[in-house]
Amino acid sequence: MLILECPYCGVKAEETELSPGYEAHLKRFGPGSSDEDFENYMFARKNPKGVHFERWRHSYGCGKWFLAARDTATLEVFGTYPAQSNEPPEELQAKIKAKRPDWKGWK
């Protein structure tokens, strides 16, 4: 079972207390975008084996959305950070790189 720490209220919550929001740091496309951009946004998702950045909502807690970095193969959680972040914090990226030296970066 995943245990993620909400960066807002500081509670360590099991995944049953959270709601997944899927891939983080997506460029969202809506009305006025091309059909191809909208289709790619809706259906073309990364599904990596390894480090992945995801959105989560603390549903049974403070109710806020946050982002998490975890390994999809081992379920190891590297850390969480606020949803308003444009990219993972430097210290989180350094932590991932220290544990996964072959990691190419978050983009």
Stockholm file with secondary structure:
# STOCKHOLM 1.0

chainA/1-107         MLILECPYCGVKAEETELSPGYEAHLKRFGPGSSDEDFENYMFARKNPKGVHFERWRHSYGCGKWFLAARDTATLEVFGTYPAQSNEPPEELQAKIKAKRPDWKGWK
#=GR chainA/1-107 SS CCEEECTTTCCEEEGGGCEEEEESSCCCCCTTSCHHHHHHHHHCCCCCSSEEEEEEECTTTTCCEEEEEEETTTCCEEEEEETTCSSCCHHHHHHHHHHCTTCCCCC
#=GC SS_cons         CCEEECTTTCCEEEGGGCEEEEESSCCCCCTTSCHHHHHHHHHCCCCCSSEEEEEEECTTTTCCEEEEEEETTTCCEEEEEETTCSSCCHHHHHHHHHHCTTCCCCC
//
